[in-house]
Amino acid sequence: MFAFQHQTGRVDLAFTDRHDGVSGGAWSSLNLGTSNGDDPDRVAANLGSAADAFGVAAARVVRMSQFHGRDVAVVDTATADAPVPVADALVTADPGIALLVRVADCTPVVLADADAGVVGVVHAGRPGMAIDVAGAAVEQMRSLGATSIDAWLGPRACGACYEVPAAMRDEVAAVEPASWSTTSWGTPALDVAAGVRAQLERRDVRVTDLADTTSMCTIEDDRYFSYRRQGQRSGRLGALVRVRP
Ligand SMILES: [Zn+2]
């Protein structure tokens, strides 16, 4: 169910793996994505299981429709009953809800100021990192009163696997030099998580990269879903965060 789970002060956070759900095939089994062809009833059951394990009601989990942009949605209890916001980051200071970001190779980021009770999630793929969507989320959290922010980076394609054309590496690394990388077989690559980490650290956010202590590459490790490894119909992993009431 969870590749990583953590409590800090009033904040709970977790990153899912692909196990303990009810989906089959490429979605086997804890697919949290709704735009990859999986049966909506099974996805709903998976979201319900993940919410249960996380200790919240599924109806209180706020999701977003992600599009590789820089929009940050500030959400609260009322949002949980509203249409899903179109954004690549969610932030809240409302203990009545949990936040969910969904990924398969992109970098999932959880943000928290446990003392201020302000949390966020970010979908940082290559385009999102290049436009600093994580930085936009940090700014929005500070506008809600966050002063001391921690970040956790979860399962994603690593810099030794995420091959890109040389021109793309040049273009993205010109914006964020920390993302410049080479595959383990010697071709141009990007390390999106390294780019996100650099962006967050420049904003004085303390970053814990889960990949520093355990296997977190979605392409290399079959515990995770991977768009590159499994194709467009791959399942989606999730990261959850909430402020406990
Ligand atoms: Zn890798």
Boltz pocket constraint, residues with backbone or C-beta under 6 A from the ligand:
constraints:
  - pocket:
      binder: B
      contacts: [[A, 156], [A, 157], [A, 158], [A, 159], [A, 160], [A, 161], [A, 162], [A, 217], [A, 218], [A, 219], [A, 220]]
      max_distance: 6.0
